[in-house]
Amino acid sequence: MNNKTTLTMACRLKLALMTALLSTSVYAADGPPGTDIYMTQLDKNKSGIYQAGPFVQLTTHKGYDNQPNFLPNGKGLLYTSMHQKADGNWQSDSFEYDFASQKLTNLTNTQTSEYSPTLMNNGQFFSTIVERENQQQFWAQPYKVKRKPYRINQAEPVGYHVWGSDDDLVMFVLGKPHTLQYQVNMDSQPKVVANDIGRSLRFVKSRYSFSFSQQKGKTWYLSEYYPNKDKVVNLVPMLAAADYYTWLDDTTAISAVGQTIYQWRYDNSARGIRKASEADWMPWLDVSKYCKTKVTRLAVNAQHSKLALVCDEK
């Protein structure tokens, strides 16, 4: 392993730990890292290639606006925002952005910090990672209904999560190593299905799989876990400088390096056209006109008509 590879792997692991363990006390003096969320419309041309329109900046306050998750109905998105309290510490809450009204709503406004808001399948709760008892716990928060929040399971410390369509889910659980844990339903116990994983977790409905990034030796892969087979498959090596990815649709993955978004076609490898390699990630979209620093997180709505990205503030 050369020095460059060792440095890249070490930076990935350090950044994963720092990002997952966002603590309000850490930012008492200087504040959290500044990020903003941008969004664009997606269309397909006659050749079936996705095209993106102009980006609109959804968040403008100075500070941390991050972790966008689209609502299933396509009418808005949930995200995490940090604001400074009177005592100088920083508080993270779950917000909703409504596309029609362009209105922001604080959904939690609690004394604890919440991260990664994701609407649950019943539509009455959204799941979050909550800072309680010096741990990152997995909780359900009421969504526009008069219900009490409740803890979903005893796993901790949880960094990220994503739901399947049958109330199953996977979680990024911090540790040495970080693990991907699968829970088949709300009453079951989670089990470890993969080690040394990254921060982007996605559900792919057509294959009923959960995708994630995973380190194997010197290489990071975009991988999938298939619950019905209890099997992990490495799909394609990730771009060396990429940390996040998402899917435009079930056959087109995208990932960002700097101000360029790359895409990879799953169907080329599935049909045996060629074995997947890092070179198969092709430049798709230059967003330097809107993001002057670098792109990190990416999210696409269920209708494949909107793309959100997170850009570091200057």
SVG drawing of the C-alpha trace seen along z (x, -y; Angstrom):
<svg xmlns="http://www.w3.org/2000/svg" viewBox="-53 -34 57 50">
<polyline fill="none" stroke="black" stroke-width="0.4" points="0.0,0.0 1.6,-3.3 1.5,-6.5 -1.2,-8.1 -3.5,-5.2 -2.9,-5.0 -3.7,-8.8 -6.9,-8.5 -8.1,-5.6 -7.2,-7.3 -9.0,-10.5 -12.1,-8.7 -12.4,-6.9 -11.6,-10.1 -14.1,-12.1 -16.8,-9.4 -16.3,-9.5 -16.3,-13.3 -19.4,-13.6 -21.4,-11.0 -20.5,-12.4 -21.7,-15.9 -21.9,-17.2 -23.3,-20.6 -20.6,-21.1 -17.9,-20.8 -19.2,-23.9 -19.6,-26.2 -16.9,-28.7 -16.6,-28.6 -19.9,-27.0 -20.5,-24.0 -19.1,-23.6 -21.1,-25.7 -23.1,-23.9 -26.2,-24.7 -28.7,-22.7 -29.3,-23.3 -31.9,-21.6 -32.6,-21.2 -35.2,-19.6 -34.4,-16.4 -35.6,-15.4 -34.7,-12.7 -33.9,-13.5 -35.0,-11.3 -32.0,-9.0 -33.0,-8.4 -30.1,-10.4 -30.9,-12.5 -30.5,-16.3 -30.5,-18.9 -31.9,-22.4 -30.6,-25.4 -30.0,-24.9 -32.0,-26.8 -30.4,-27.5 -33.0,-26.2 -31.1,-27.2 -29.3,-30.5 -28.6,-30.9 -24.9,-30.8 -24.1,-27.5 -25.0,-23.8 -27.9,-22.9 -27.4,-19.3 -28.7,-15.7 -31.5,-16.3 -34.1,-13.6 -37.1,-14.0 -40.6,-13.3 -42.1,-10.3 -44.9,-12.4 -42.3,-14.7 -43.8,-17.8 -40.9,-18.7 -37.8,-17.5 -36.5,-17.1 -33.1,-18.2 -30.9,-19.0 -30.1,-22.5 -28.0,-23.9 -28.7,-27.2 -26.8,-28.9 -28.6,-29.0 -28.4,-31.8 -25.7,-30.0 -23.5,-30.0 -23.8,-26.2 -25.2,-24.9 -28.5,-23.0 -29.5,-20.8 -33.2,-20.4 -35.1,-18.7 -36.6,-21.0 -39.0,-20.7 -38.8,-22.7 -42.1,-22.8 -41.7,-23.3 -45.0,-24.9 -44.9,-27.6 -41.1,-27.7 -41.7,-27.6 -39.3,-26.3 -40.7,-24.6 -38.8,-23.5 -40.3,-20.0 -38.6,-19.3 -37.3,-22.4 -36.2,-20.3 -33.4,-20.5 -31.7,-17.5 -30.0,-17.5 -31.4,-15.4 -29.9,-14.4 -30.8,-12.6 -34.6,-13.1 -36.4,-10.5 -40.1,-10.0 -41.2,-6.5 -43.5,-4.3 -46.6,-5.0 -46.3,-8.8 -47.0,-9.7 -43.5,-9.6 -40.0,-10.5 -36.9,-8.7 -33.9,-10.6 -30.6,-10.1 -30.9,-11.8 -28.2,-12.8 -29.3,-11.4 -27.4,-10.2 -24.1,-10.9 -25.0,-8.5 -26.5,-8.7 -29.8,-6.9 -32.4,-5.9 -35.8,-7.6 -39.1,-8.2 -40.5,-11.7 -44.2,-12.6 -44.8,-14.2 -47.7,-16.7 -49.7,-14.4 -50.1,-14.5 -48.1,-11.5 -45.2,-10.9 -41.7,-10.2 -40.3,-6.7 -37.1,-4.9 -37.0,-2.5 -34.3,-0.1 -31.4,0.2 -28.6,-0.1 -26.0,-2.7 -24.2,-4.8 -26.1,-5.1 -24.8,-7.4 -27.1,-7.0 -30.0,-4.8 -32.4,-4.1 -35.8,-2.3 -36.9,0.4 -40.5,0.6 -41.5,3.4 -40.5,1.5 -37.1,3.1 -34.0,0.9 -30.2,0.7 -28.1,-1.4 -24.6,-2.7 -23.4,-1.9 -20.2,-3.4 -17.4,-1.2 -14.1,0.5 -15.0,1.3 -18.1,-0.7 -20.9,1.8 -23.9,2.1 -26.7,3.6 -30.0,4.9 -33.3,5.0 -36.1,7.0 -39.0,5.3 -39.7,3.1 -39.9,6.0 -36.7,7.8 -33.1,7.3 -30.6,5.8 -27.8,8.0 -24.4,7.1 -24.3,7.8 -21.1,5.8 -18.0,4.1 -15.9,1.1 -18.7,-0.8 -19.2,-4.5 -21.9,-7.0 -24.3,-6.9 -27.1,-4.3 -29.8,-3.9 -32.7,-1.5 -33.1,-0.2 -36.6,1.0 -36.4,2.8 -33.7,5.2 -34.9,5.0 -31.4,4.2 -29.7,1.7 -26.7,0.0 -23.7,-1.4 -20.0,-2.0 -17.5,0.5 -13.8,0.7 -12.2,3.9 -8.4,3.9 -7.2,0.8 -10.4,0.1 -13.8,-1.4 -16.7,0.1 -20.3,-0.8 -21.9,2.4 -25.4,3.8 -26.9,6.0 -29.7,8.3 -31.8,9.3 -33.6,12.2 -30.3,13.8 -28.4,12.4 -25.7,11.5 -23.4,8.6 -22.2,7.8 -19.5,5.3 -20.9,3.4 -18.2,1.0 -15.1,-0.7 -15.9,-4.2 -14.0,-7.2 -10.9,-7.7 -11.9,-11.1 -15.6,-10.5 -17.3,-10.0 -21.0,-10.2 -23.3,-8.8 -27.0,-8.3 -29.1,-6.9 -30.8,-8.9 -32.9,-5.8 -32.3,-2.1 -29.8,-1.7 -27.9,-5.0 -25.7,-5.9 -24.1,-9.3 -21.2,-10.6 -19.4,-13.9 -15.7,-14.9 -15.2,-18.6 -17.7,-20.4 -18.3,-17.6 -21.0,-14.9 -20.1,-11.5 -22.5,-8.8 -22.2,-5.0 -24.6,-2.7 -25.5,0.5 -27.1,2.1 -23.9,2.2 -22.3,4.5 -25.5,6.4 -25.8,7.4 -22.1,8.3 -21.2,5.5 -18.1,4.9 -16.8,5.6 -17.2,2.6 -14.2,0.4 -13.5,-3.0 -13.1,-4.2 -16.8,-3.5 -17.7,-6.6 -18.3,-9.2 -18.5,-13.0 -22.2,-14.0 -22.8,-17.4 -20.5,-20.4 -22.1,-22.5 -19.3,-25.0 -21.7,-27.8 -23.6,-27.2 -21.3,-25.4 -18.0,-27.4 -16.4,-24.9 -17.2,-21.2 -20.3,-18.9 -20.8,-16.4 -24.2,-14.7 -26.6,-14.0 -30.3,-13.0 -32.9,-12.3 -36.7,-12.1 -38.8,-9.0 -40.2,-10.4 -36.6,-10.9 -37.5,-14.5 -35.5,-16.4 -31.9,-16.3 -30.6,-17.9 -27.0,-18.5 -25.0,-19.8 -22.3,-22.4 -19.7,-23.6 -20.0,-27.3 -17.0,-29.5"/>
</svg>
